[in-house]
Amino acid sequence: MEQTQGHPHALAFDVGGLMVPNVPDTMDRPGEAVARADVFLRAMARGGYTALNVGAHELALGVNDLKRLAAANKIPLLSANLYDKAGKPAFQRLLVKQAGPLKIGIFGLVTAQPADLLNTVANQGLVVESPNTVAATAVKELRDQGCDLVIVLSQLSRVEVDALTSQVKGIDLVIGSSQMDMTNQLLSTGDGFFVDTFTKGKYMGMLTIAARGKGHLYAANMKAALNAQRSELAGQIQALQMQIEQSSTASGPVKLGKEARGVIDHQLAALRARMQRVAMEIESGGSAPAQANTVDLQMAALGQEMMDDAEVLKWVDKLKLKYPHVAGH
């Protein structure tokens, strides 16, 4: 049964990070990664998925196999910042879809930070361009095409997400991160919102957008979103303060140099300023205008109580039969 069945204007995305268990891929037996990816992509096609963002776990499968399987299942592979050595986009840069009255622009980004990712990218003959630079170009192109909303499918870190949305205006939603944490409420970032849906397909997030006009996107429950944002900021501030405290003790595990301490102090100042702005918004009532476009988030755990698709279950059982579970694998 399609995930989009009963929802004629629904778009389904995967933000990446699913194809192989580890990067680099050292645990799979010969042929196992490709066979599993084939099941994933066939299931996505059956579920009516709109696109897949290319992250490190997808690249670890191998570009040729990834493109072959995605093409066979008609799943667009998105990445705005993965390029080949000739300077050409390695995957589809942008996607525009009509969903009811809204014209929606989508693009994908992957982080350039972890060393294992850079090795994976280089081994495939690819390079990672600056997320912020390519995003600014992508947003302009999508807005020039008349897109009402711009969505980023992200394999960026949370720090990179906030840097992106503070520097690049016009992003309404960022979905996903390389941390693959779970957010039960929308979190504000820049002029838009961020949401993550946890790791390895354990949860499905459903964003419901109520289109009432043009312009800025608001959270349907602004107060809950702001309170969630305040909690996240408090956690980030506490983590940085603990890092400073630990570095100041003789037995501390890490010593911070003057430059590193300056960076952390700058981050703390920025986080506290954001915390103050959020607190002021909460005190002012934190409600969306009456005719605003709004977005709401629901998280669904993909547990045993949910009925399996019989056809997909056959594919999974066949895969398990060919590659049975072994201890430590």
LUMTOR-393189 format. One record per residue (C-alpha): residue in three letters; residue number from 0; x, y, z. Coordinates in steps of 0.001 Angstrom, whole numbers, plus 500000, padded with zeros to 6 digits. Example, Ala and Ser with C-alpha at 12.3 -4.5 7.8 and 13.67 -1.06 7.14 Angstrom:
LUMTOR-393189
<node resn="ala" resi="0" px="512300" py="495500" pz="507800"/>
<node resn="ser" resi="1" px="513670" py="498940" pz="507140"/>
//
This chain:
LUMTOR-393189
<node resn="met" resi="0" px="500000" py="500000" pz="500000"/>
<node resn="glu" resi="1" px="501346" py="503429" pz="499117"/>
<node resn="gln" resi="2" px="502343" py="505733" pz="501971"/>
<node resn="thr" resi="3" px="500641" py="508503" pz="499995"/>
<node resn="gln" resi="4" px="497370" py="506590" pz="499477"/>
<node resn="gly" resi="5" px="494427" py="508615" pz="500717"/>
<node resn="his" resi="6" px="496537" py="511780" pz="500640"/>
<node resn="pro" resi="7" px="496370" py="513021" pz="497033"/>
<node resn="his" resi="8" px="498684" py="515972" pz="497678"/>
<node resn="ala" resi="9" px="501275" py="514095" pz="499777"/>
<node resn="leu" resi="10" px="504996" py="514012" pz="499038"/>
<node resn="ala" resi="11" px="507166" py="511318" pz="500664"/>
<node resn="phe" resi="12" px="510929" py="511741" pz="501082"/>
<node resn="asp" resi="13" px="513884" py="509873" pz="502526"/>
<node resn="val" resi="14" px="516683" py="512141" pz="503729"/>
<node resn="gly" resi="15" px="519384" py="509469" pz="503330"/>
<node resn="gly" resi="16" px="521504" py="507447" pz="505730"/>
<node resn="leu" resi="17" px="519712" py="504151" pz="505115"/>
<node resn="met" resi="18" px="521475" py="502022" pz="502486"/>
<node resn="val" resi="19" px="524364" py="500486" pz="504465"/>
<node resn="pro" resi="20" px="524768" py="500008" pz="508239"/>
<node resn="asn" resi="21" px="528174" py="501680" pz="508480"/>
<node resn="val" resi="22" px="530426" py="504098" pz="506619"/>
<node resn="pro" resi="23" px="532807" py="502853" pz="505370"/>
<node resn="asp" resi="24" px="530879" py="499661" pz="504618"/>
<node resn="thr" resi="25" px="532978" py="496904" pz="506219"/>
<node resn="met" resi="26" px="530331" py="494544" pz="507604"/>
<node resn="asp" resi="27" px="528333" py="493450" pz="504575"/>
<node resn="arg" resi="28" px="529008" py="490187" pz="502770"/>
<node resn="pro" resi="29" px="529609" py="490242" pz="498986"/>
<node resn="gly" resi="30" px="526430" py="491291" pz="497228"/>
<node resn="glu" resi="31" px="524516" py="491943" pz="500451"/>
<node resn="ala" resi="32" px="524525" py="495758" pz="500333"/>
<node resn="val" resi="33" px="523224" py="495838" pz="496761"/>
<node resn="ala" resi="34" px="520544" py="493227" pz="497499"/>
<node resn="arg" resi="35" px="519362" py="495158" pz="500562"/>
<node resn="ala" resi="36" px="519369" py="498471" pz="498676"/>
<node resn="asp" resi="37" px="517263" py="496866" pz="495964"/>
<node resn="val" resi="38" px="514646" py="495948" pz="498588"/>
<node resn="phe" resi="39" px="514743" py="499455" pz="500100"/>
<node resn="leu" resi="40" px="514266" py="501175" pz="496741"/>
<node resn="arg" resi="41" px="511538" py="498803" pz="495571"/>
<node resn="ala" resi="42" px="509719" py="499446" pz="498865"/>
<node resn="met" resi="43" px="510124" py="503204" pz="498386"/>
<node resn="ala" resi="44" px="508678" py="502948" pz="494899"/>
<node resn="arg" resi="45" px="505749" py="500903" pz="496220"/>
<node resn="gly" resi="46" px="505249" py="503490" pz="498960"/>
<node resn="gly" resi="47" px="505040" py="506343" pz="496479"/>
<node resn="tyr" resi="48" px="508251" py="508099" pz="497538"/>
<node resn="thr" resi="49" px="509039" py="511344" pz="495741"/>
<node resn="ala" resi="50" px="512838" py="511436" pz="496149"/>
<node resn="leu" resi="51" px="515879" py="510176" pz="498076"/>
<node resn="asn" resi="52" px="518646" py="512466" pz="499334"/>
<node resn="val" resi="53" px="522136" py="511063" pz="498759"/>
<node resn="gly" resi="54" px="524147" py="510789" pz="501967"/>
<node resn="ala" resi="55" px="527286" py="508933" pz="503011"/>
<node resn="his" resi="56" px="525440" py="505636" pz="503457"/>
<node resn="glu" resi="57" px="524091" py="505826" pz="499913"/>
<node resn="leu" resi="58" px="527536" py="506635" pz="498473"/>
<node resn="ala" resi="59" px="529039" py="503677" pz="500343"/>
<node resn="leu" resi="60" px="526849" py="501448" pz="498192"/>
<node resn="gly" resi="61" px="528691" py="502711" pz="495101"/>
<node resn="val" resi="62" px="527470" py="505388" pz="492705"/>
<node resn="asn" resi="63" px="526930" py="503040" pz="489763"/>
<node resn="asp" resi="64" px="524822" py="500538" pz="491727"/>
<node resn="leu" resi="65" px="522942" py="503344" pz="493474"/>
<node resn="lys" resi="66" px="522014" py="505044" pz="490200"/>
<node resn="arg" resi="67" px="521118" py="501756" pz="488522"/>
<node resn="leu" resi="68" px="518759" py="500643" pz="491291"/>
<node resn="ala" resi="69" px="517191" py="504090" pz="491701"/>
<node resn="ala" resi="70" px="516551" py="504369" pz="487957"/>
<node resn="ala" resi="71" px="514993" py="500894" pz="487863"/>
<node resn="asn" resi="72" px="512568" py="501967" pz="490589"/>
<node resn="lys" resi="73" px="512076" py="505533" pz="489270"/>
<node resn="ile" resi="74" px="513261" py="507143" pz="492531"/>
<node resn="pro" resi="75" px="514963" py="510519" pz="491899"/>
<node resn="leu" resi="76" px="518332" py="510849" pz="493647"/>
<node resn="leu" resi="77" px="518855" py="514401" pz="494913"/>
<node resn="ser" resi="78" px="522025" py="516254" pz="495852"/>
<node resn="ala" resi="79" px="522794" py="519903" pz="495278"/>
<node resn="asn" resi="80" px="526376" py="519734" pz="496548"/>
<node resn="leu" resi="81" px="527842" py="516461" pz="495212"/>
<node resn="tyr" resi="82" px="529812" py="517029" pz="492005"/>
<node resn="asp" resi="83" px="532118" py="514965" pz="489824"/>
<node resn="lys" resi="84" px="535752" py="515882" pz="489171"/>
<node resn="ala" resi="85" px="534707" py="517667" pz="485951"/>
<node resn="gly" resi="86" px="532530" py="520046" pz="487987"/>
<node resn="lys" resi="87" px="529213" py="518581" pz="486891"/>
<node resn="pro" resi="88" px="526417" py="517660" pz="489325"/>
<node resn="ala" resi="89" px="526660" py="513982" pz="490264"/>
<node resn="phe" resi="90" px="522906" py="513713" pz="490903"/>
<node resn="gln" resi="91" px="519748" py="515702" pz="490254"/>
<node resn="arg" resi="92" px="520186" py="519129" pz="491829"/>
<node resn="leu" resi="93" px="516611" py="520354" pz="492173"/>
<node resn="leu" resi="94" px="513099" py="518954" pz="492145"/>
<node resn="val" resi="95" px="509852" py="520919" pz="491781"/>
<node resn="lys" resi="96" px="506531" py="519286" pz="492687"/>
<node resn="gln" resi="97" px="502982" py="520583" pz="492808"/>
<node resn="ala" resi="98" px="501142" py="519602" pz="495993"/>
<node resn="gly" resi="99" px="497606" py="520955" pz="495938"/>
<node resn="pro" resi="100" px="497811" py="524744" pz="495607"/>
<node resn="leu" resi="101" px="501493" py="524838" pz="496581"/>
<node resn="lys" resi="102" px="504459" py="524666" pz="494241"/>
<node resn="ile" resi="103" px="507243" py="523099" pz="496299"/>
<node resn="gly" resi="104" px="510972" py="523172" pz="495543"/>
<node resn="ile" resi="105" px="513215" py="520484" pz="497013"/>
<node resn="phe" resi="106" px="516967" py="519922" pz="497083"/>
<node resn="gly" resi="107" px="519360" py="517739" pz="499077"/>
<node resn="leu" resi="108" px="522606" py="518478" pz="500941"/>
<node resn="val" resi="109" px="525306" py="516323" pz="502506"/>
<node resn="thr" resi="110" px="527950" py="517327" pz="505043"/>
<node resn="ala" resi="111" px="531625" py="517594" pz="504160"/>
<node resn="gln" resi="112" px="532842" py="517255" pz="507735"/>
<node resn="pro" resi="113" px="533523" py="513617" pz="508758"/>
<node resn="ala" resi="114" px="536759" py="512148" pz="507399"/>
<node resn="asp" resi="115" px="535082" py="508815" pz="506593"/>
<node resn="leu" resi="116" px="532552" py="510625" pz="504401"/>
<node resn="leu" resi="117" px="535293" py="512478" pz="502530"/>
<node resn="asn" resi="118" px="537032" py="509162" pz="501868"/>
<node resn="thr" resi="119" px="533777" py="507664" pz="500612"/>
<node resn="val" resi="120" px="533155" py="510655" pz="498353"/>
<node resn="ala" resi="121" px="536700" py="510666" pz="496983"/>
<node resn="asn" resi="122" px="536610" py="506916" pz="496357"/>
<node resn="gln" resi="123" px="533591" py="507513" pz="494111"/>
<node resn="gly" resi="124" px="535376" py="510247" pz="492163"/>
<node resn="leu" resi="125" px="533193" py="512970" pz="493686"/>
<node resn="val" resi="126" px="533687" py="516192" pz="495625"/>
<node resn="val" resi="127" px="531455" py="517937" pz="498177"/>
<node resn="glu" resi="128" px="530795" py="521594" pz="497451"/>
<node resn="ser" resi="129" px="530019" py="524102" pz="500230"/>
<node resn="pro" resi="130" px="526405" py="523508" pz="501377"/>
<node resn="asn" resi="131" px="525775" py="527216" pz="501978"/>
<node resn="thr" resi="132" px="527107" py="528309" pz="498591"/>
<node resn="val" resi="133" px="525097" py="525819" pz="496549"/>
<node resn="ala" resi="134" px="522007" py="526329" pz="498731"/>
<node resn="ala" resi="135" px="521939" py="530068" pz="498006"/>
<node resn="thr" resi="136" px="521954" py="529316" pz="494275"/>
<node resn="ala" resi="137" px="519359" py="526555" pz="494626"/>
<node resn="val" resi="138" px="516941" py="528703" pz="496655"/>
<node resn="lys" resi="139" px="517165" py="531532" pz="494110"/>
<node resn="glu" resi="140" px="516525" py="529164" pz="491197"/>
<node resn="leu" resi="141" px="513518" py="527612" pz="492936"/>
<node resn="arg" resi="142" px="512027" py="530960" pz="493943"/>
<node resn="asp" resi="143" px="512563" py="532227" pz="490388"/>
<node resn="gln" resi="144" px="510516" py="529227" pz="489214"/>
<node resn="gly" resi="145" px="507663" py="530416" pz="491426"/>
<node resn="cys" resi="146" px="508013" py="527927" pz="494289"/>
<node resn="asp" resi="147" px="505853" py="528790" pz="497300"/>
<node resn="leu" resi="148" px="507917" py="526653" pz="499689"/>
<node resn="val" resi="149" px="511533" py="525467" pz="499668"/>
<node resn="ile" resi="150" px="512450" py="522230" pz="501460"/>
<node resn="val" resi="151" px="515973" py="520930" pz="502134"/>
<node resn="leu" resi="152" px="516570" py="517194" pz="502608"/>
<node resn="ser" resi="153" px="519581" py="517204" pz="504889"/>
<node resn="gln" resi="154" px="522518" py="515043" pz="505836"/>
<node resn="leu" resi="155" px="524136" py="518059" pz="507509"/>
<node resn="ser" resi="156" px="525058" py="518288" pz="511188"/>
<node resn="arg" resi="157" px="522762" py="520360" pz="513415"/>
<node resn="val" resi="158" px="525419" py="523070" pz="513639"/>
<node resn="glu" resi="159" px="525592" py="523169" pz="509833"/>
<node resn="val" resi="160" px="521790" py="523385" pz="509590"/>
<node resn="asp" resi="161" px="521678" py="526485" pz="511796"/>
<node resn="ala" resi="162" px="524619" py="528040" pz="509911"/>
<node resn="leu" resi="163" px="522857" py="527315" pz="506613"/>
<node resn="thr" resi="164" px="519531" py="528869" pz="507557"/>
<node resn="ser" resi="165" px="521144" py="531909" pz="509191"/>
<node resn="gln" resi="166" px="523141" py="532661" pz="506028"/>
<node resn="val" resi="167" px="520726" py="531537" pz="503291"/>
<node resn="lys" resi="168" px="517294" py="533148" pz="503376"/>
<node resn="gly" resi="169" px="514212" py="531590" pz="501829"/>
<node resn="ile" resi="170" px="514412" py="528056" pz="503285"/>
<node resn="asp" resi="171" px="511088" py="527019" pz="504837"/>
<node resn="leu" resi="172" px="511863" py="523501" pz="506058"/>
<node resn="val" resi="173" px="515007" py="521476" pz="506711"/>
<node resn="ile" resi="174" px="514264" py="517783" pz="507137"/>
<node resn="gly" resi="175" px="516913" py="515494" pz="508620"/>
<node resn="ser" resi="176" px="520489" py="515659" pz="509892"/>
<node resn="ser" resi="177" px="523604" py="513497" pz="510053"/>
<node resn="gln" resi="178" px="522916" py="512961" pz="513789"/>
<node resn="met" resi="179" px="519519" py="511395" pz="513006"/>
<node resn="asp" resi="180" px="518028" py="512505" pz="516324"/>
<node resn="met" resi="181" px="514285" py="512571" pz="516893"/>
<node resn="thr" resi="182" px="512308" py="515794" pz="517234"/>
<node resn="asn" resi="183" px="508775" py="515603" pz="518570"/>
<node resn="gln" resi="184" px="508152" py="519268" pz="517796"/>
<node resn="leu" resi="185" px="509212" py="521564" pz="514990"/>
<node resn="leu" resi="186" px="512336" py="523539" pz="515862"/>
<node resn="ser" resi="187" px="512844" py="527026" pz="514457"/>
<node resn="thr" resi="188" px="516003" py="527627" pz="512450"/>
<node resn="gly" resi="189" px="516637" py="530834" pz="510538"/>
<node resn="asp" resi="190" px="513326" py="531909" pz="509003"/>
<node resn="gly" resi="191" px="512011" py="528338" pz="508834"/>
<node resn="phe" resi="192" px="511837" py="525065" pz="510749"/>
<node resn="phe" resi="193" px="513895" py="521932" pz="511292"/>
<node resn="val" resi="194" px="512713" py="518398" pz="512001"/>
<node resn="asp" resi="195" px="514533" py="515071" pz="512367"/>
<node resn="thr" resi="196" px="512923" py="511615" pz="512444"/>
<node resn="phe" resi="197" px="515461" py="509372" pz="514197"/>
<node resn="thr" resi="198" px="517657" py="506627" pz="512809"/>
<node resn="lys" resi="199" px="517270" py="503613" pz="510487"/>
<node resn="gly" resi="200" px="513616" py="504037" pz="509627"/>
<node resn="lys" resi="201" px="512317" py="503534" pz="513184"/>
<node resn="tyr" resi="202" px="509934" py="506473" pz="512957"/>
<node resn="met" resi="203" px="508031" py="508211" pz="510206"/>
<node resn="gly" resi="204" px="507445" py="511923" pz="510464"/>
<node resn="met" resi="205" px="504387" py="513473" pz="508826"/>
<node resn="leu" resi="206" px="504387" py="517201" pz="508157"/>
<node resn="thr" resi="207" px="500941" py="518599" pz="507430"/>
<node resn="ile" resi="208" px="500925" py="521962" pz="505666"/>
<node resn="ala" resi="209" px="497730" py="524010" pz="505694"/>
<node resn="ala" resi="210" px="497864" py="526321" pz="502664"/>
<node resn="arg" resi="211" px="495892" py="529506" pz="503256"/>
<node resn="gly" resi="212" px="497811" py="531978" pz="501123"/>
<node resn="lys" resi="213" px="501318" py="533098" pz="500266"/>
<node resn="gly" resi="214" px="504290" py="534079" pz="502359"/>
<node resn="his" resi="215" px="505975" py="532942" pz="505547"/>
<node resn="leu" resi="216" px="505371" py="529457" pz="506983"/>
<node resn="tyr" resi="217" px="504373" py="529229" pz="510650"/>
<node resn="ala" resi="218" px="504154" py="526302" pz="513056"/>
<node resn="ala" resi="219" px="500545" py="525260" pz="513682"/>
<node resn="asn" resi="220" px="501356" py="525093" pz="517397"/>
<node resn="met" resi="221" px="503847" py="527919" pz="517696"/>
<node resn="lys" resi="222" px="504017" py="527804" pz="521488"/>
<node resn="ala" resi="223" px="504964" py="524103" pz="521528"/>
<node resn="ala" resi="224" px="507542" py="524694" pz="518795"/>
<node resn="leu" resi="225" px="509065" py="527609" pz="520709"/>
<node resn="asn" resi="226" px="509187" py="525622" pz="523961"/>
<node resn="ala" resi="227" px="510907" py="522758" pz="522130"/>
<node resn="gln" resi="228" px="513376" py="525242" pz="520676"/>
<node resn="arg" resi="229" px="514085" py="526659" pz="524140"/>
<node resn="ser" resi="230" px="514774" py="523156" pz="525506"/>
<node resn="glu" resi="231" px="517145" py="522352" pz="522638"/>
<node resn="leu" resi="232" px="519040" py="525622" pz="523081"/>
<node resn="ala" resi="233" px="519323" py="525020" pz="526836"/>
<node resn="gly" resi="234" px="520843" py="521591" pz="526130"/>
<node resn="gln" resi="235" px="523365" py="523061" pz="523687"/>
<node resn="ile" resi="236" px="524356" py="525786" pz="526162"/>
<node resn="gln" resi="237" px="524763" py="523244" pz="528972"/>
<node resn="ala" resi="238" px="526972" py="521017" pz="526784"/>
<node resn="leu" resi="239" px="529288" py="523905" pz="525903"/>
<node resn="gln" resi="240" px="529465" py="525098" pz="529507"/>
<node resn="met" resi="241" px="530376" py="521569" pz="530624"/>
<node resn="gln" resi="242" px="533103" py="521453" pz="527975"/>
<node resn="ile" resi="243" px="534582" py="524675" pz="529356"/>
<node resn="glu" resi="244" px="534349" py="523440" pz="532961"/>
<node resn="gln" resi="245" px="536017" py="520127" pz="532163"/>
<node resn="ser" resi="246" px="538837" py="521851" pz="530305"/>
<node resn="ser" resi="247" px="539438" py="524134" pz="533298"/>
<node resn="thr" resi="248" px="540127" py="521313" pz="535777"/>
<node resn="ala" resi="249" px="543527" py="519687" pz="536131"/>
<node resn="ser" resi="250" px="542061" py="516213" pz="535531"/>
<node resn="gly" resi="251" px="539845" py="517332" pz="532643"/>
<node resn="pro" resi="252" px="539914" py="515075" pz="529550"/>
<node resn="val" resi="253" px="540348" py="517982" pz="527094"/>
<node resn="lys" resi="254" px="542353" py="521199" pz="527249"/>
<node resn="leu" resi="255" px="541131" py="524141" pz="525216"/>
<node resn="gly" resi="256" px="543593" py="526504" pz="523605"/>
<node resn="lys" resi="257" px="542929" py="530231" pz="523391"/>
<node resn="glu" resi="258" px="541513" py="529996" pz="519865"/>
<node resn="ala" resi="259" px="539240" py="527021" pz="520685"/>
<node resn="arg" resi="260" px="538007" py="528751" pz="523839"/>
<node resn="gly" resi="261" px="537219" py="531853" pz="521780"/>
<node resn="val" resi="262" px="535158" py="529804" pz="519329"/>
<node resn="ile" resi="263" px="533151" py="528248" pz="522171"/>
<node resn="asp" resi="264" px="532599" py="531635" pz="523822"/>
<node resn="his" resi="265" px="531285" py="532973" pz="520500"/>
<node resn="gln" resi="266" px="528951" py="529974" pz="520150"/>
<node resn="leu" resi="267" px="527673" py="530466" pz="523700"/>
<node resn="ala" resi="268" px="526953" py="534146" pz="523074"/>
<node resn="ala" resi="269" px="525019" py="533306" pz="519903"/>
<node resn="leu" resi="270" px="523032" py="530555" pz="521635"/>
<node resn="arg" resi="271" px="522141" py="532808" pz="524574"/>
<node resn="ala" resi="272" px="520991" py="535531" pz="522195"/>
<node resn="arg" resi="273" px="518772" py="533012" pz="520392"/>
<node resn="met" resi="274" px="517452" py="531773" pz="523759"/>
<node resn="gln" resi="275" px="516512" py="535334" pz="524694"/>
<node resn="arg" resi="276" px="514665" py="535875" pz="521389"/>
<node resn="val" resi="277" px="512752" py="532610" pz="521823"/>
<node resn="ala" resi="278" px="511810" py="533524" pz="525405"/>
<node resn="met" resi="279" px="510474" py="536886" pz="524209"/>
<node resn="glu" resi="280" px="508395" py="535180" pz="521499"/>
<node resn="ile" resi="281" px="506936" py="532775" pz="524073"/>
<node resn="glu" resi="282" px="506028" py="535655" pz="526375"/>
<node resn="ser" resi="283" px="504383" py="537540" pz="523503"/>
<node resn="gly" resi="284" px="501990" py="534648" pz="522900"/>
<node resn="gly" resi="285" px="503678" py="532866" pz="520011"/>
<node resn="ser" resi="286" px="500686" py="532498" pz="517717"/>
<node resn="ala" resi="287" px="500508" py="532407" pz="513915"/>
<node resn="pro" resi="288" px="498479" py="535020" pz="511967"/>
<node resn="ala" resi="289" px="494949" py="533921" pz="511112"/>
<node resn="gln" resi="290" px="495527" py="533481" pz="507358"/>
<node resn="ala" resi="291" px="499094" py="532155" pz="507521"/>
<node resn="asn" resi="292" px="500332" py="528947" pz="505943"/>
<node resn="thr" resi="293" px="501018" py="526563" pz="508830"/>
<node resn="val" resi="294" px="502898" py="523308" pz="509296"/>
<node resn="asp" resi="295" px="502336" py="520646" pz="511942"/>
<node resn="leu" resi="296" px="504429" py="517580" pz="512845"/>
<node resn="gln" resi="297" px="503320" py="514096" pz="513869"/>
<node resn="met" resi="298" px="505733" py="511253" pz="514644"/>
<node resn="ala" resi="299" px="504690" py="507624" pz="514093"/>
<node resn="ala" resi="300" px="506741" py="504766" pz="515521"/>
<node resn="leu" resi="301" px="507092" py="501948" pz="512995"/>
<node resn="gly" resi="302" px="506455" py="499204" pz="515543"/>
<node resn="gln" resi="303" px="505162" py="495651" pz="515417"/>
<node resn="glu" resi="304" px="501573" py="496815" pz="515842"/>
<node resn="met" resi="305" px="501689" py="498328" pz="512362"/>
<node resn="met" resi="306" px="500647" py="495940" pz="509603"/>
<node resn="asp" resi="307" px="503390" py="494917" pz="507173"/>
<node resn="asp" resi="308" px="502933" py="495242" pz="503443"/>
<node resn="ala" resi="309" px="502651" py="491599" pz="502333"/>
<node resn="glu" resi="310" px="504574" py="492117" pz="499093"/>
<node resn="val" resi="311" px="507444" py="493982" pz="500771"/>
<node resn="leu" resi="312" px="507555" py="491334" pz="503498"/>
<node resn="lys" resi="313" px="508159" py="488694" pz="500801"/>
<node resn="trp" resi="314" px="511136" py="490677" pz="499516"/>
<node resn="val" resi="315" px="512532" py="491039" pz="503043"/>
<node resn="asp" resi="316" px="512119" py="487332" pz="503829"/>
<node resn="lys" resi="317" px="513864" py="486407" pz="500591"/>
<node resn="leu" resi="318" px="516759" py="488722" pz="501500"/>
<node resn="lys" resi="319" px="517027" py="487194" pz="504983"/>
<node resn="leu" resi="320" px="517059" py="483712" pz="503498"/>
<node resn="lys" resi="321" px="519962" py="484595" pz="501205"/>
<node resn="tyr" resi="322" px="521852" py="486557" pz="503860"/>
<node resn="pro" resi="323" px="520934" py="485022" pz="507249"/>
<node resn="his" resi="324" px="521788" py="486880" pz="510442"/>
<node resn="val" resi="325" px="525118" py="485942" pz="512010"/>
<node resn="ala" resi="326" px="526352" py="486849" pz="515483"/>
<node resn="gly" resi="327" px="528134" py="490186" pz="515593"/>
<node resn="his" resi="328" px="526926" py="491136" pz="512106"/>
//
